[in-house]
Amino acid sequence: MKHAYTSWLLIALALLATACGADRNIKRGEKHWALGEYFDAAAQFKQAYTKTPVKQKKERAQLALKMARCYEKINMAERSVAAYRNADRYTPITIQERLNYARQLLKTEKYKLAETQFCTVLDSLPNNPLAQAGLTTARNAAQQKKEGSRYSVRRFDAFNSRRADYSPMFLGNDRLYFTSTRNEAQGDELSAITGVKPGDIFYAEKDDKGKWSKPEPVTGGLNSDFDEGACAFSPDGKTMYLTQCVTDPVAPRFSQVMTSNRSDAAWTKPIPLTITRDTLSSFAHPAVSPDGQWLYFTSDMPGGQGGLDIWRVKLTSAGPAELENLGEPVNTQGNEEFPAFRSNGDFYFASDGHPGLGGLDIFYLRPDSSGRPTLHHPGYPLNSSADDFGITFEEPYNKGFFSSNRGDTRGYDHIYSFENPEIVQTIKGWVYEIDGYELPGAQVYIVGTDGTNLKVSVLPDGSFKQVVNPHTNYVLMATCKGHLNHQEQIDIAPTSSSHEHVLQFPLAPINVPVLIENIFYDTDKATLRPESETALDQLVKLLNQNPNITIELSAHTDYRGSAAYNKNLSQRRAESVTRYLTAHGISPDRLTPVGYGKERPKTIRKKLTETYPFLKEGDVLTEDFIKKLPPRQQDICNQLNRRTEFTVLRTTYGMFDEKGRLKQSVTPSKQETTDDEEDFIMD
């Protein structure tokens, strides 16, 4: 009996010691938490959790929640999810805790389970914006990832170490600054916040061949034994704005924005930038607007939308002034961090409050066609389910670097390169003589609603190529000496990929007859058939583009039938074409209809020899010539002789008054070109 009593006593003492040990771990953990030392706090709560008996469900649930929140703070999403799951297993967690749990599930790509949790939250809080955004992410992220984007990314290990490396920022295009907690960082102690060394600012340089140097810490007193990082530069590159996080073993300290000036090649010891008198809020992640007038930063100060918000303050000679919260559409009840600018004014930032792929996603703000700022999500793979943030561009190109902790279970950030090939739209044009002859002396005038006004010479093969802008309407006029002009109009709409628009510019010569293709009449009649309208409308367009010409409209028949019959039929057909043109606004005194019957057989030009190899350039399709051919070829030649053509008679119509003087009000819209240096004015 004595031995049994002793055993029970020992067990009781052991349980009491365990309970006391757990209490000590909890108190230590709470102290670390209050100081923002989340890594050390998680370690203490974990020890307390293991010392707490399984039967004490409520206590174990509370400890699991404390661990979950710590892991959430230091970006260990997998551990945070496991801790939330354990807490929910012991005692149902609250709605707010379930919302936090669901948001962590997104970061681990457990989208279906996250959807269930968000739906549960919305049953109790139907208007909660974070739950609504999270549900949208849970339902759409997998498809977004499947669809992808034009971005390509890769881990850029020239900058990375075995620890955390993040927030890259270009100074020029040949020097990159970033934050690193690698072994070379200053200080010997590990951070109680993250469990690794405090971060320092490092830099690397690119040589003429595009190779990056080995990263080195910035010297000259910029770095300290505390955390420095997330830097930005004034437009002139002479001032650095950076974040510094000082720790204190007694009281919590908050991050602040510092400034450092460049003296020759060195950076001075940073000094605090007083944005407000608030000493109980964090100020971090500075960014300077392209004009240098505004400093953007991240803060949890009162007056925001919730969580971390992006604010801005005006930089004046007397110091920061005119503090503003960016509000919507940037800030949400979640966290908005790491603002950055492109040189064109596009504003980038990271957010976990907008629908995306999970965790922090990179977004950008760009004005739409009406000038209203519009939010854009670049998609996968620039974004992922993990935290993606801290983007910088190698201007003016759509490439650069950013930070992400994707694929790292420890939560460490690494630097990735990205590239999104520029979406370039071009016009590829071909200028040629209408019968197939090359026109190497041709020129093309290009006028756009964006202010474009160019003169482009074609290449020897008659082609030209010009980069064009979206949201722009262009008019292109091809000209060549001895030829009529040809004009095309094109409206360039935005596209999701590069695109080449191909335009043809066939120029009609003024010294030879030009065939009007696809003109059809009823058999043995002069009635135009409906399918002729397309070709006739093109002729109307040509005459309007060349308002100073007059033309002869000639109709022709084959040799079969009497000469009188053919002449009469062809005259009536030429007059039918004339009536169509005048009905569509062409002045009758610019048109001379003539019926030639079979008097003028067709002379073969280059283009037809490609279609009909049995014909040679210069062949004249007379009755004698045709009758020597096989029956099938005779039919082809007779068909070629049945045609309607126009020939330019004058190129000065309407340019002179009754006394033969040039009208001062007349500005040629470029009729037939006679001088290669003639100015071009587009109506």
C-alpha positions in Angstrom: 0.0 0.0 0.0 2.9 2.3 0.8 4.5 1.7 -2.6 1.2 2.5 -4.4 0.8 5.8 -2.4 4.4 6.7 -3.4 3.7 6.1 -7.1 0.6 8.2 -7.1 2.5 11.0 -5.3 5.2 11.0 -7.9 2.7 11.1 -10.7 0.9 14.0 -9.1 4.2 15.9 -8.5 5.2 15.3 -12.2 1.8 16.6 -13.4 2.1 19.6 -11.2 5.7 20.3 -12.5 4.4 20.0 -16.0 1.6 22.4 -15.4 3.9 24.9 -13.8 6.3 24.5 -16.7 3.5 25.1 -19.2 2.5 28.2 -17.3 6.0 29.6 -17.4 6.1 29.0 -21.2 2.8 30.7 -21.6 3.9 33.8 -19.6 7.2 33.9 -21.6 5.2 33.6 -24.8 2.8 36.4 -23.9 5.8 38.6 -23.1 7.5 37.9 -26.5 4.1 38.5 -28.2 3.7 41.8 -26.6 7.1 42.8 -27.8 6.4 41.6 -31.3 8.9 38.8 -31.0 6.7 36.3 -32.8 9.3 33.6 -33.5 10.3 33.3 -29.8 6.6 33.5 -28.8 5.7 30.6 -31.1 8.5 28.5 -29.6 7.2 29.1 -26.0 3.6 28.4 -26.9 4.6 25.2 -28.7 6.4 24.0 -25.5 3.4 24.9 -23.4 1.2 23.0 -25.9 3.2 19.8 -25.6 3.2 20.0 -21.8 -0.6 20.4 -21.7 -2.5 17.1 -21.3 -4.7 16.1 -24.3 -7.7 16.0 -22.0 -7.4 19.7 -21.3 -9.0 20.5 -24.7 -9.8 24.1 -24.0 -6.3 24.9 -22.9 -4.7 23.1 -25.8 -7.1 24.9 -28.2 -6.1 28.3 -26.8 -2.4 27.5 -27.1 -2.9 26.2 -30.7 -4.5 29.5 -31.6 -1.6 31.5 -30.1 0.8 29.4 -32.2 -1.4 29.9 -35.3 -1.3 33.7 -34.9 2.5 33.7 -34.3 3.1 31.6 -37.4 0.8 33.8 -39.4 2.9 36.8 -38.4 6.1 35.2 -39.6 4.7 33.8 -42.8 4.8 30.2 -41.9 1.4 29.4 -43.5 1.7 25.6 -43.3 2.3 25.7 -39.6 -0.3 28.3 -39.0 -2.9 26.1 -40.9 -1.9 23.1 -38.8 -2.3 25.1 -35.6 -5.7 26.5 -36.5 -6.8 23.0 -37.5 -5.7 21.6 -34.1 -7.5 24.4 -32.3 -10.7 23.8 -34.1 -10.5 20.1 -33.4 -10.4 20.7 -29.6 -12.9 23.5 -29.4 -14.8 25.2 -32.2 -13.0 28.4 -33.1 -14.7 31.9 -33.2 -15.9 33.5 -36.5 -12.9 35.9 -36.5 -10.5 33.0 -35.9 -12.2 31.0 -38.7 -11.7 33.9 -41.0 -8.0 34.1 -40.2 -7.8 30.3 -40.7 -9.5 30.5 -44.1 -7.1 33.3 -45.2 -4.2 31.0 -44.3 -5.7 28.1 -46.2 -5.6 30.3 -49.3 -1.8 30.7 -48.9 -1.4 26.9 -48.9 -3.7 26.5 -52.0 -6.3 24.5 -50.0 -8.9 26.4 -52.0 -11.9 24.0 -51.5 -11.4 23.8 -47.7 -11.0 27.6 -47.7 -14.2 28.0 -49.6 -16.1 26.0 -46.9 -14.6 28.1 -44.1 -15.4 31.4 -45.9 -19.0 30.3 -46.4 -19.3 29.5 -42.7 -18.0 33.0 -41.9 -20.4 34.7 -44.3 -23.3 32.8 -42.8 -22.6 34.9 -39.6 -21.1 38.0 -41.2 -22.7 38.2 -44.7 -21.2 41.7 -45.4 -17.6 41.0 -44.3 -15.4 42.3 -47.1 -12.4 40.1 -46.3 -14.6 37.0 -46.3 -16.2 38.1 -49.6 -12.9 38.7 -51.2 -11.5 35.4 -49.8 -14.5 33.4 -51.1 -13.9 35.0 -54.6 -10.3 34.0 -54.4 -11.1 30.4 -53.3 -13.5 29.9 -56.1 -11.5 31.5 -58.9 -7.8 31.1 -58.0 -7.4 27.6 -59.5 -8.8 28.7 -62.9 -6.7 31.9 -62.8 -3.6 29.8 -62.3 -4.6 27.5 -65.1 -5.1 30.4 -67.5 -1.8 32.0 -66.6 -0.6 35.2 -68.2 2.2 36.5 -70.4 4.6 36.8 -67.5 7.5 34.5 -67.1 9.3 34.3 -63.7 12.3 32.4 -62.3 14.1 32.4 -59.0 17.1 34.7 -59.5 19.7 32.9 -57.3 22.5 35.4 -58.1 20.8 37.5 -55.4 19.5 34.8 -53.1 21.0 33.1 -50.0 19.9 30.4 -47.7 18.0 33.0 -45.7 15.5 35.7 -46.6 16.2 38.1 -49.5 13.5 40.5 -50.5 12.3 44.0 -51.6 14.6 44.6 -54.6 14.9 48.2 -55.9 16.7 49.6 -58.9 18.9 52.7 -58.7 19.4 53.3 -62.4 19.4 50.1 -64.4 22.8 48.8 -63.4 22.6 48.7 -59.5 20.0 46.8 -57.5 19.5 47.2 -53.7 17.6 44.6 -51.6 17.2 43.4 -48.1 18.9 40.2 -46.8 19.2 38.2 -43.6 22.1 36.2 -44.9 25.1 35.5 -42.7 27.0 38.5 -43.9 24.4 40.8 -42.4 25.6 42.9 -39.5 25.1 41.7 -35.9 25.5 38.3 -34.2 22.2 37.6 -32.5 19.2 36.1 -34.2 16.0 38.1 -34.3 13.4 37.2 -31.8 10.8 38.4 -34.4 11.8 36.2 -37.3 14.3 33.7 -35.9 17.0 34.7 -38.3 19.6 37.5 -38.3 18.2 41.1 -38.7 18.1 42.2 -42.3 20.6 44.6 -43.9 20.6 46.4 -47.2 22.8 44.8 -49.8 23.5 45.8 -53.4 24.7 44.2 -56.6 26.0 45.8 -59.9 25.5 44.8 -63.5 28.4 45.0 -65.9 28.4 45.9 -69.6 27.7 42.2 -70.5 24.6 42.1 -68.2 26.3 40.0 -65.5 25.5 40.8 -61.9 28.2 41.1 -59.3 28.1 39.2 -56.0 25.9 41.1 -53.5 27.7 43.1 -50.9 26.3 45.0 -47.8 26.0 48.7 -48.1 28.8 50.3 -46.0 29.2 53.7 -44.4 26.9 53.3 -41.4 23.7 52.6 -43.3 23.2 49.2 -41.7 23.1 48.5 -38.0 22.5 45.5 -35.7 18.8 46.0 -36.2 16.6 45.4 -39.3 17.1 47.7 -42.3 15.3 47.2 -45.6 12.6 48.0 -48.1 14.4 51.0 -49.6 13.5 53.5 -52.3 15.2 56.5 -53.9 14.5 60.1 -54.8 14.3 60.7 -58.6 17.8 62.2 -58.6 19.2 59.1 -56.7 20.8 61.2 -54.0 18.4 60.3 -51.1 17.5 56.8 -49.9 14.3 56.2 -47.9 14.4 53.0 -46.0 12.7 51.1 -43.2 14.3 50.4 -39.8 13.0 48.2 -37.1 14.6 48.7 -33.7 13.9 46.2 -30.9 13.8 46.7 -27.2 13.8 44.0 -24.5 11.5 46.0 -22.3 8.9 47.7 -24.5 7.5 47.2 -28.0 9.1 49.3 -30.7 7.7 50.1 -34.1 9.2 50.3 -37.6 10.0 53.8 -38.9 11.0 55.4 -42.2 14.6 56.7 -42.3 16.5 58.8 -44.8 20.1 58.5 -45.9 22.0 60.8 -48.3 24.6 59.7 -50.8 28.0 61.4 -50.4 30.1 60.4 -53.4 29.7 56.6 -53.6 28.7 56.2 -49.9 25.5 56.4 -48.0 25.3 58.3 -44.7 24.0 56.9 -41.4 20.2 57.1 -41.6 18.1 59.5 -39.6 14.4 59.2 -38.8 11.9 61.0 -41.0 9.1 62.3 -38.8 5.9 61.7 -40.7 3.6 62.3 -37.8 3.9 62.6 -34.0 2.4 59.1 -33.7 4.9 56.9 -31.9 2.7 53.9 -31.4 2.2 53.1 -35.1 4.5 51.5 -37.7 5.8 53.3 -40.7 7.5 51.2 -43.4 8.0 50.4 -47.1 8.7 53.9 -48.5 8.3 54.8 -52.2 8.7 58.1 -54.0 6.5 59.3 -56.8 8.2 59.8 -60.1 8.0 63.6 -59.8 9.6 63.4 -56.3 6.8 65.3 -54.6 5.1 62.5 -52.6 6.4 59.8 -50.3 4.2 56.7 -50.1 4.5 54.3 -47.2 2.7 51.5 -45.3 1.3 52.1 -41.8 -1.2 50.8 -39.3 -2.0 54.3 -37.9 -5.5 55.1 -36.9 -7.8 56.5 -39.7 -7.1 53.7 -42.2 -9.4 51.1 -43.8 -8.1 48.4 -41.5 -5.0 46.3 -41.2 -2.0 47.9 -42.9 -2.8 50.7 -45.3 -0.9 52.7 -47.9 -0.6 56.4 -47.1 1.2 59.3 -48.7 2.7 62.5 -47.5 3.9 65.5 -49.5 7.7 66.1 -49.4 8.4 69.8 -48.9 11.5 71.8 -48.0 10.0 72.2 -44.5 9.5 68.4 -44.1 6.5 66.0 -44.7 3.1 67.6 -45.0 -0.5 66.9 -46.2 -0.8 63.4 -44.9 -3.4 61.3 -47.0 -4.7 57.8 -46.9 -5.0 56.4 -50.4 -8.4 55.0 -49.7 -10.2 53.0 -52.4 -9.6 51.3 -54.7 -6.1 50.6 -53.1 -6.8 50.1 -49.4 -9.1 47.4 -47.9 -9.7 45.9 -44.5 -6.8 43.6 -45.2 -3.2 44.6 -45.6 -1.8 46.8 -48.3 2.0 47.1 -48.4 5.2 47.7 -50.4 4.1 50.6 -52.7 6.3 51.1 -55.8 6.1 53.2 -59.0 7.1 52.8 -62.6 8.6 55.7 -64.5 5.3 56.0 -66.5 3.4 56.6 -63.3 1.8 53.1 -62.9 1.4 52.5 -59.2 2.2 49.0 -57.8 1.5 47.5 -54.4 0.9 44.3 -52.5 -2.4 43.3 -50.9 -4.1 40.4 -49.3 -7.5 42.2 -49.1 -8.4 42.1 -52.8 -9.4 38.9 -54.6 -6.3 37.3 -56.0 -4.5 34.0 -55.6 -3.9 34.0 -51.9 -1.5 35.8 -49.5 -0.1 39.1 -50.6 -0.6 39.6 -54.4 0.9 42.3 -56.5 -1.6 44.8 -58.0 -1.2 47.9 -60.0 -3.3 51.0 -60.6 -3.5 52.6 -64.0 -5.8 55.2 -65.5 -8.4 53.9 -68.0 -9.4 55.7 -71.2 -11.5 58.2 -69.2 -8.6 58.9 -66.7 -10.2 57.0 -63.8 -7.7 54.9 -61.8 -8.4 51.2 -62.4 -7.1 48.3 -60.4 -5.4 45.4 -62.3 -4.2 42.0 -61.1 -1.3 40.7 -63.2 -2.2 37.1 -62.7 -0.2 33.9 -62.4 2.8 33.3 -62.3 3.8 36.8 -61.2 1.4 36.2 -58.4 1.0 32.9 -56.5 -0.8 31.6 -53.4 2.1 32.7 -51.3 3.2 36.3 -50.5 4.3 38.2 -53.6 5.5 41.8 -53.2 8.2 44.4 -53.6 8.4 44.8 -57.4 10.9 46.9 -59.3 11.3 47.5 -63.0 14.3 47.7 -65.3 12.9 50.8 -67.1 11.7 51.2 -69.7 11.2 47.5 -70.2 8.4 45.4 -68.8 10.8 43.3 -66.8 12.6 43.4 -63.4 12.5 41.7 -60.0 10.1 41.0 -57.2 10.0 39.1 -53.9 8.1 35.9 -53.0 8.1 33.2 -50.4 6.5 30.7 -52.7 7.8 27.1 -52.3 9.6 27.8 -49.0 8.0 26.1 -46.0 10.2 28.2 -43.6 8.4 31.3 -45.0 11.7 32.8 -46.3 11.4 35.3 -49.1 13.5 35.1 -52.2 14.1 37.4 -55.2 12.6 36.4 -58.5 13.1 37.9 -61.9 10.1 38.5 -64.2 9.5 39.5 -67.8 6.3 40.3 -69.6 7.1 40.6 -73.3 6.0 44.0 -74.5 2.7 44.0 -76.4 3.7 45.6 -79.7 1.3 46.3 -82.5 2.6 47.0 -85.9 1.3 47.8 -89.4 3.0 45.8 -92.2 2.1 47.4 -95.5 2.8 46.6 -99.1 2.8 49.3 -101.8 2.7 48.0 -105.4 1.5 48.9 -108.8 -2.0 47.6 -109.3 -0.9 45.3 -112.0 1.9 43.7 -109.9 4.9 45.9 -110.5 7.1 46.9 -107.6 7.3 50.5 -106.6 10.5 51.0 -104.7 10.1 54.8 -104.8 6.8 54.9 -103.0 6.2 56.7 -99.8 3.5 56.3 -97.1 2.2 59.2 -95.0 0.9 58.1 -91.6 -1.3 60.4 -89.4 -2.8 59.2 -86.1 -5.2 60.6 -83.5 -2.4 60.4 -81.0 -0.4 63.1 -82.8 1.5 60.8 -85.1 2.6 62.4 -88.4 5.2 60.4 -90.3 6.5 59.9 -93.8 7.8 56.4 -94.4 9.8 55.2 -97.5 9.1 51.7 -98.6 11.8 49.0 -98.9 12.9 47.8 -102.3 10.2 45.1 -102.2 7.6 47.7 -101.6 7.0 46.9 -98.0 7.1 49.0 -94.8 6.6 48.4 -91.1 5.5 50.8 -88.4 4.9 50.4 -84.7 1.5 51.8 -83.7 -0.3 52.6 -80.5 -3.6 51.2 -79.1 -6.6 53.4 -78.7 -5.5 55.3 -81.9 -7.1 55.7 -85.3 -4.6 55.9 -88.2 -5.0 57.1 -91.8 -2.3 55.9 -94.2 -1.8 57.4 -97.7 0.5 55.6 -100.1 1.9 57.8 -102.9 4.3 57.2 -105.9 5.2 59.4 -108.8 3.1 58.6 -111.8 0.4 56.9 -109.8 -2.8 57.7 -108.0 -2.8 57.7 -104.2 -4.3 54.9 -102.1 -5.6 55.5 -98.6 -6.4 53.1 -95.8 -7.8 53.7 -92.4 -7.4 51.5 -89.3 -8.4 51.7 -85.7 -5.9 50.1 -83.4 -7.7 48.5 -80.4 -5.8 47.1 -77.3 -4.8 43.5 -77.6 -3.5 40.9 -75.1 -0.6 39.9 -77.3 1.5 41.4 -80.0 -0.2 41.7 -83.4 0.7 42.7 -86.9 -1.9 44.4 -89.0 -1.3 43.8 -92.8 -2.5 46.4 -95.2 -2.3 46.5 -99.0 -1.8 49.6 -101.1 -2.3 48.9 -104.8 -1.6 52.1 -106.8 -3.2 52.8 -110.1 -0.9 54.2 -112.8 -2.0 57.3 -114.6 -0.6 56.4 -118.0 -2.3 53.1 -118.7 -5.9 51.8 -118.4 -6.7 50.3 -115.0 -9.1 47.3 -114.8 -12.1 47.6 -112.5 -12.3 44.0 -111.4 -15.5 42.2 -110.5 -17.9 44.3 -112.5 -20.8 42.2 -113.7 -23.7 42.9 -116.1 -26.8 40.9 -117.0 -26.2 38.9 -120.2 -26.4 41.0 -123.3 -27.6 43.9 -121.1 -26.1 47.0 -119.5 -27.8 46.4 -116.1 -25.2 46.2 -113.3 -25.6 43.2 -111.1 -25.6 43.6 -107.3 -22.3 41.9 -106.8 -20.6 44.7 -108.7 -21.3 47.2 -105.9 -18.2 46.3 -103.9 -15.8 47.1 -106.7 -17.7 50.3 -107.7 -17.7 51.5 -104.1 -13.9 51.1 -104.1 -13.8 53.3 -107.2 -15.8 55.9 -105.5 -13.3 55.8 -102.6 -10.4 56.2 -105.0 -12.0 59.2 -106.7 -12.6 60.8 -103.4 -9.0 60.2 -102.3 -7.8 61.8 -105.6 -10.2 64.7 -106.0 -8.2 66.5 -108.7 -8.4 63.7 -111.4 -10.8 63.1 -114.2 -11.2 59.7 -115.8 -12.4 58.0 -118.9 -14.7 55.0 -118.1 -14.4 52.5 -120.9 -16.3 49.2 -121.5 -15.1 46.5 -123.8 -16.4 43.3 -125.4 -14.9 40.2 -127.0 -14.6 39.8 -130.8 -17.8 37.8 -131.1 -20.9 39.6 -132.5 -21.1 42.5 -134.9 -19.0 45.6 -134.3 -22.1 47.9 -134.1 -23.8 45.7 -131.5 -20.7 45.4 -129.4 -20.1 49.1 -129.6 -23.6 50.0 -128.5 -23.6 47.5 -125.7 -20.3 48.6 -124.3 -21.4 52.3 -124.5 -24.5 51.6 -122.4 -22.5 49.6 -119.9 -20.0 52.5 -119.5 -22.9 54.8 -118.9 -24.3 52.5 -116.3 -21.1 52.7 -114.3 -21.1 56.5 -114.7 -24.6 56.7 -113.3 -23.6 54.6 -110.3 -20.7 56.9 -109.5 -22.6 60.1 -109.9 -25.4 58.7 -107.7 -22.7 58.2 -105.0 -21.4 61.8 -105.1 -18.9 61.9 -107.9 -19.3 65.0 -110.2 -20.4 64.0 -113.7 -17.8 66.4 -115.3 -15.1 64.2 -113.9 -16.4 61.1 -115.8 -16.3 60.4 -119.5 -18.1 57.1 -120.5 -16.9 55.5 -123.7 -17.9 52.1 -125.2 -15.1 50.6 -127.4 -16.8 47.3 -128.2 -14.1 45.0 -129.6 -11.8 47.8 -130.9 -9.3 47.7 -128.1 -8.3 44.2 -127.2 -6.5 43.8 -123.8 -2.7 44.1 -123.5 -1.3 41.6 -121.0 0.6 43.1 -118.0 2.8 41.4 -115.4 0.1 40.4 -112.9 -1.9 38.3 -115.4 1.1 36.3 -116.4 1.3 34.8 -112.9 -2.3 33.7 -113.1 -2.2 32.6 -116.7 1.3 31.2 -117.5 0.4 30.6 -121.2 0.3 34.4 -121.6 3.4 36.7 -121.8 3.7 40.3 -120.8 2.9 42.5 -123.8 0.6 40.0 -125.6 -2.4 41.7 -127.2 -5.5 39.6 -127.2 -6.6 40.2 -130.8 -9.0 37.9 -132.7 -6.1 36.4 -134.6 -4.1 35.8 -131.4 -7.0 34.1 -129.6 -8.0 31.8 -132.5 -4.5 30.2 -132.5 -5.0 29.0 -128.9 -6.7 25.8 -127.6 -10.5 26.2 -126.8 -10.1 26.5 -123.1 -7.5 29.2 -123.4 -9.7 31.0 -126.0 -12.5 31.2 -123.4 -10.1 32.7 -120.9 -8.9 35.4 -123.4 -12.4 36.3 -124.4 -13.3 36.7 -120.8 -10.3 39.0 -120.3 -11.4 41.1 -123.2 -14.8 41.6 -121.6 -13.9 44.3 -119.1 -14.5 47.7 -117.7 -11.5 50.0 -117.2 -10.7 53.6 -116.3 -7.9 55.8 -117.5 -6.8 59.1 -115.9 -7.4 62.0 -118.3 -6.4 65.0 -116.0 -4.7 65.5 -112.7 -5.6 69.2 -112.2 -9.4 69.1 -111.9 -10.7 72.0 -109.8 -7.3 73.4 -109.1 -7.6 76.5 -111.4 -10.1 79.3 -111.7 -11.6 80.5 -115.0 -8.6 82.7 -115.7 -6.2 79.8 -115.3 -4.9 80.9 -111.9 -4.3 78.4 -109.1 -7.0 78.6 -106.5 -5.5 79.7 -103.2 -8.1 77.8 -101.2 -7.2 74.5 -102.8 -4.7 72.4 -100.9 -4.1 69.2 -102.8 -4.9 66.1 -100.7 -2.1 64.5 -102.7 -3.3 63.6 -106.2 -0.8 62.1 -108.6 2.7 62.9 -107.2 5.0 64.9 -109.5 7.6 66.0 -106.9 9.1 63.7 -104.4 9.5 66.6 -101.9 5.9 67.8 -102.1 4.4 68.5 -98.7 1.5 66.3 -97.6 -1.6 67.6 -95.9 -4.2 65.2 -94.9 -7.8 66.3 -94.9 
